[in-house]
Amino acid sequence: MKVTMPLYAKILLWFFLNLVVLCAAFGVFLAVQWRMGPDTLLAGRVGERLETVGDLIGYDMREAGQAGASEVLERYTEVYGVTFYLFREDGRPIGVSASSFPKELLEVIRVKGNPRPGPPPRGRRPLLAVTGSGEEPRPADALFLEWTSNPTAYWAGVRTTFRPIQAQPPRTGIVVIQSDSLLKGGLFLNIKPLLVTAAVVVFLCTLVWLPMVRGMTGAVRKLTSATDRIARGDFDVRTEIRRRDEFGVLGEAVDGMADRLKGYVTGQKRFLGDIAHELCSPIARMQMALAVVQRKATDEQAEYVRDIEEDLEHMSDMVQELLSFSKASLEERKVLLEPVKLRDVIEGVVEREAAGEVEVKREVDEGAAVLADEKLLERSLANLVRNAVKHASSAGPITVASRRDGERCAISVSDCGPGVPEEALSQVFEPFFRPDLARVREVGGVGLGLAIVKSCVEACRGTVEARNRKEGGFEVTIRLGAAV
């Protein structure tokens, strides 16, 4: 099964999703309990920035007078990318029609434009009086931040002082800032600190979660690798998980399972080998006795003797295959790999197994060589060629080919026969498996040929696979290390 989303990514995704949900729930809680709105932002640096901008605009307008007030506002609009307006304390705009603004905004300006006496609200600083004006500082309670839907915009207001006429003393007014986003101009929200904070949070979360996530996913990878190798018959594998949680217990269980399976499979193969070895002697004695009987048998008895002889020959072949399978399985760890020239081995196998009865094509380079045990490789190829001759000799030529595949060499034996059912391809290398139950013994054998091939190839540190050819026929490919 193909993994579409690793466990590692799932854990991190669920963590950050949970973090987002908690932040959203906390924000809703604050909004409900303390009636928090947009103007909550004004308690910190946002309010200080707005008041500073208001002071600067007021200073520039006092220097420019009423005639230059519009130019000052236009200049600040161009610098910050938001629109600036100037209102009197009674809520009337200067230089712009009141109909251009939402009614709720005008109402807020009228309320905020009439300051109440007393100390400034907590977290706010008072607006400084004009130097030399002799006026007392007035509380900056006109600071506000509102949102309207028609038009859709944010409106921020801050008290300032301006000079309507150059000769008159300064008057108090309200600078109103219009923006369609809290991120524009850098007056409301500065995105850089937010990004830095988010990066720091992600980094700290990664430091906290990474060891746990890596430990869990690493244990899963080790378990997956170990069980996959056990499924391929490598029972010496160990998970090497040193944990004191459920993964550690599971790792110990997998290791124990591998030990028990190794003992069971090894015992089964040894039992088959012992049985096959013990059967050799009685079969040989029966064949000798049958040869004596055959010489003395009448013509009428000769037919029965030939039937018995065929049965004994079949039993002898079965025993020899069992011995070969058992030997290849039990001695695979003792194999010494050496460079073997493919052309010599293939020529000998074809000459012995085909014997001129069928056409066998050889597509092997002269200098092709692999790292293998020559006897095991010869036995594997002999079984494959013999299998092709039995089941597909009448359908067309048999092809034995080799090709370089990176650091390995691929050796294939293909025929033009009917192939095997697709659902049986994953089982053809299992002992005693026969895909066609209708085969008779003269053709089908006992189902150990491909199992012996698999055991011999794996003993040479190689792999083997089978497939049905698109153009028709059956193909088995052996991959062994190439001898450089």
Solvent accessible surface area in square Angstrom, and as a share of the most:
residue,aa,sasa,rsa
1,M,231,1.03
2,K,175,0.74
3,V,103,0.59
4,T,132,0.76
5,M,73,0.33
6,P,74,0.47
7,L,77,0.38
8,Y,68,0.26
9,A,38,0.29
10,K,90,0.38
11,I,29,0.15
12,L,45,0.22
13,L,97,0.48
14,W,166,0.58
15,F,30,0.13
16,F,60,0.25
17,L,85,0.42
18,N,80,0.41
19,L,55,0.28
20,V,94,0.54
21,V,86,0.49
22,L,104,0.52
23,C,82,0.49
24,A,60,0.46
25,A,57,0.44
26,F,126,0.52
27,G,37,0.35
28,V,95,0.55
29,F,105,0.44
30,L,40,0.20
31,A,43,0.33
32,V,83,0.48
33,Q,104,0.46
34,W,161,0.56
35,R,199,0.72
36,M,76,0.34
37,G,32,0.30
38,P,54,0.34
39,D,68,0.35
40,T,54,0.31
41,L,61,0.30
42,L,1,0.01
43,A,68,0.53
44,G,37,0.35
45,R,191,0.70
46,V,12,0.07
47,G,3,0.03
48,E,92,0.41
49,R,70,0.26
50,L,1,0.00
51,E,5,0.02
52,T,63,0.37
53,V,7,0.04
54,G,0,0.00
55,D,39,0.20
56,L,87,0.43
57,I,0,0.00
58,G,0,0.00
59,Y,121,0.46
60,D,36,0.19
61,M,1,0.01
62,R,35,0.13
63,E,113,0.51
64,A,47,0.37
65,G,6,0.06
66,Q,81,0.36
67,A,100,0.78
68,G,11,0.11
69,A,8,0.06
70,S,64,0.41
71,E,114,0.51
72,V,5,0.03
73,L,19,0.10
74,E,115,0.52
75,R,114,0.42
76,Y,26,0.10
77,T,41,0.24
78,E,148,0.66
79,V,106,0.61
80,Y,56,0.21
81,G,44,0.42
82,V,6,0.03
83,T,49,0.28
84,F,8,0.03
85,Y,43,0.16
86,L,3,0.02
87,F,0,0.00
88,R,58,0.21
89,E,43,0.19
90,D,64,0.33
91,G,4,0.04
92,R,136,0.50
93,P,16,0.10
94,I,28,0.14
95,G,83,0.80
96,V,58,0.33
97,S,66,0.43
98,A,45,0.35
99,S,102,0.66
100,S,69,0.44
101,F,12,0.05
102,P,12,0.08
103,K,172,0.73
104,E,94,0.42
105,L,1,0.00
106,L,21,0.10
107,E,86,0.38
108,V,34,0.19
109,I,0,0.00
110,R,102,0.37
111,V,88,0.51
112,K,64,0.27
113,G,0,0.00
114,N,98,0.50
115,P,32,0.20
116,R,172,0.63
117,P,133,0.84
118,G,47,0.46
119,P,122,0.77
120,P,50,0.32
121,P,55,0.35
122,R,240,0.88
123,G,55,0.53
124,R,57,0.21
125,R,81,0.30
126,P,52,0.33
127,L,16,0.08
128,L,128,0.64
129,A,39,0.30
130,V,23,0.13
131,T,136,0.79
132,G,83,0.80
133,S,39,0.25
134,G,76,0.73
135,E,84,0.38
136,E,137,0.62
137,P,72,0.45
138,R,90,0.33
139,P,24,0.15
140,A,3,0.02
141,D,19,0.10
142,A,0,0.00
143,L,3,0.01
144,F,2,0.01
145,L,1,0.00
146,E,58,0.26
147,W,123,0.43
148,T,4,0.03
149,S,74,0.48
150,N,128,0.66
151,P,62,0.39
152,T,91,0.53
153,A,3,0.02
154,Y,50,0.19
155,W,3,0.01
156,A,0,0.00
157,G,1,0.01
158,V,2,0.01
159,R,2,0.01
160,T,1,0.01
161,T,18,0.11
162,F,8,0.03
163,R,50,0.18
164,P,16,0.10
165,I,95,0.48
166,Q,112,0.50
167,A,100,0.77
168,Q,79,0.35
169,P,95,0.60
170,P,18,0.11
171,R,119,0.44
172,T,21,0.12
173,G,0,0.00
174,I,0,0.00
175,V,0,0.00
176,V,0,0.00
177,I,1,0.00
178,Q,46,0.20
179,S,5,0.03
180,D,97,0.50
181,S,36,0.23
182,L,32,0.16
183,L,95,0.47
184,K,84,0.36
185,G,36,0.34
186,G,33,0.32
187,L,4,0.02
188,F,0,0.00
189,L,47,0.23
190,N,65,0.33
191,I,76,0.39
192,K,147,0.62
193,P,69,0.44
194,L,90,0.45
195,L,109,0.54
196,V,92,0.53
197,T,79,0.46
198,A,52,0.40
199,A,61,0.48
200,V,74,0.42
201,V,59,0.34
202,V,72,0.42
203,F,120,0.50
204,L,95,0.47
205,C,22,0.13
206,T,49,0.28
207,L,97,0.48
208,V,109,0.63
209,W,69,0.24
210,L,52,0.26
211,P,90,0.57
212,M,93,0.42
213,V,0,0.00
214,R,150,0.55
215,G,26,0.25
216,M,50,0.22
217,T,8,0.04
218,G,14,0.13
219,A,4,0.03
220,V,52,0.30
221,R,155,0.57
222,K,95,0.40
223,L,15,0.08
224,T,84,0.49
225,S,60,0.39
226,A,3,0.02
227,T,54,0.32
228,D,69,0.36
229,R,94,0.34
230,I,12,0.06
231,A,90,0.70
232,R,139,0.51
233,G,39,0.37
234,D,30,0.15
235,F,33,0.14
236,D,67,0.35
237,V,12,0.07
238,R,94,0.34
239,T,5,0.03
240,E,110,0.49
241,I,14,0.07
242,R,203,0.74
243,R,82,0.30
244,R,252,0.92
245,D,48,0.25
246,E,140,0.63
247,F,46,0.19
248,G,3,0.03
249,V,101,0.58
250,L,88,0.44
251,G,2,0.02
252,E,126,0.56
253,A,55,0.43
254,V,13,0.07
255,D,29,0.15
256,G,20,0.19
257,M,74,0.33
258,A,0,0.00
259,D,70,0.36
260,R,165,0.60
261,L,61,0.30
262,K,85,0.36
263,G,48,0.46
264,Y,144,0.55
265,V,30,0.17
266,T,44,0.26
267,G,36,0.35
268,Q,89,0.39
269,K,44,0.19
270,R,128,0.47
271,F,124,0.52
272,L,33,0.17
273,G,10,0.10
274,D,79,0.41
275,I,70,0.36
276,A,0,0.00
277,H,119,0.53
278,E,118,0.53
279,L,67,0.33
280,C,40,0.24
281,S,59,0.38
282,P,43,0.27
283,I,8,0.04
284,A,47,0.36
285,R,152,0.55
286,M,94,0.42
287,Q,64,0.29
288,M,138,0.62
289,A,56,0.43
290,L,18,0.09
291,A,45,0.35
292,V,66,0.38
293,V,77,0.44
294,Q,77,0.34
295,R,180,0.66
296,K,165,0.70
297,A,24,0.18
298,T,78,0.45
299,D,137,0.71
300,E,142,0.64
301,Q,95,0.42
302,A,25,0.19
303,E,104,0.47
304,Y,144,0.55
305,V,8,0.05
306,R,123,0.45
307,D,73,0.38
308,I,85,0.43
309,E,78,0.35
310,E,101,0.45
311,D,56,0.29
312,L,5,0.03
313,E,92,0.41
314,H,44,0.19
315,M,79,0.35
316,S,25,0.16
317,D,73,0.38
318,M,68,0.30
319,V,7,0.04
320,Q,95,0.42
321,E,44,0.20
322,L,23,0.12
323,L,48,0.24
324,S,33,0.21
325,F,9,0.04
326,S,5,0.04
327,K,106,0.45
328,A,2,0.02
329,S,9,0.06
330,L,52,0.26
331,E,73,0.33
332,E,36,0.16
333,R,140,0.51
334,K,165,0.70
335,V,21,0.12
336,L,132,0.66
337,L,50,0.25
338,E,94,0.42
339,P,98,0.62
340,V,10,0.06
341,K,126,0.54
342,L,0,0.00
343,R,83,0.30
344,D,98,0.51
345,V,10,0.06
346,I,3,0.01
347,E,66,0.30
348,G,34,0.33
349,V,1,0.01
350,V,6,0.03
351,E,123,0.55
352,R,126,0.46
353,E,35,0.16
354,A,2,0.02
355,A,65,0.50
356,G,77,0.74
357,E,131,0.59
358,V,30,0.17
359,E,106,0.47
360,V,13,0.07
361,K,90,0.38
362,R,95,0.35
363,E,101,0.45
364,V,12,0.07
365,D,98,0.51
366,E,131,0.59
367,G,68,0.65
368,A,19,0.14
369,A,22,0.17
370,V,0,0.00
371,L,66,0.33
372,A,1,0.00
373,D,40,0.20
374,E,99,0.44
375,K,157,0.67
376,L,18,0.09
377,L,3,0.02
378,E,55,0.25
379,R,60,0.22
380,S,1,0.01
381,L,2,0.01
382,A,5,0.04
383,N,13,0.07
384,L,5,0.03
385,V,2,0.01
386,R,85,0.31
387,N,42,0.21
388,A,3,0.02
389,V,24,0.14
390,K,93,0.39
391,H,45,0.20
392,A,3,0.03
393,S,42,0.27
394,S,117,0.75
395,A,55,0.43
396,G,24,0.23
397,P,40,0.25
398,I,0,0.00
399,T,28,0.16
400,V,2,0.01
401,A,20,0.15
402,S,16,0.11
403,R,125,0.46
404,R,143,0.52
405,D,65,0.34
406,G,59,0.57
407,E,151,0.68
408,R,83,0.30
409,C,6,0.03
410,A,0,0.00
411,I,0,0.00
412,S,10,0.07
413,V,7,0.04
414,S,7,0.04
415,D,8,0.04
416,C,50,0.30
417,G,8,0.07
418,P,125,0.79
419,G,18,0.17
420,V,21,0.12
421,P,63,0.40
422,E,117,0.53
423,E,136,0.61
424,A,7,0.05
425,L,33,0.16
426,S,100,0.64
427,Q,72,0.32
428,V,7,0.04
429,F,25,0.10
430,E,85,0.38
431,P,62,0.39
432,F,101,0.42
433,F,49,0.20
434,R,68,0.25
435,P,35,0.22
436,D,61,0.32
437,L,165,0.82
438,A,89,0.69
439,R,59,0.22
440,V,89,0.51
441,R,104,0.38
442,E,126,0.56
443,V,62,0.35
444,G,11,0.11
445,G,19,0.18
446,V,23,0.13
447,G,17,0.16
448,L,0,0.00
449,G,26,0.25
450,L,26,0.13
451,A,3,0.02
452,I,3,0.01
453,V,0,0.00
454,K,62,0.26
455,S,13,0.08
456,C,0,0.00
457,V,3,0.01
458,E,61,0.27
459,A,1,0.00
460,C,4,0.02
461,R,120,0.44
462,G,7,0.06
463,T,79,0.46
464,V,24,0.14
465,E,92,0.41
466,A,19,0.14
467,R,111,0.41
468,N,35,0.18
469,R,52,0.19
470,K,200,0.85
471,E,128,0.57
472,G,34,0.32
473,G,4,0.04
474,F,17,0.07
475,E,24,0.11
476,V,4,0.02
477,T,8,0.05
478,I,0,0.00
479,R,53,0.19
480,L,1,0.01
481,G,18,0.17
482,A,10,0.07
483,A,22,0.17
484,V,179,1.03
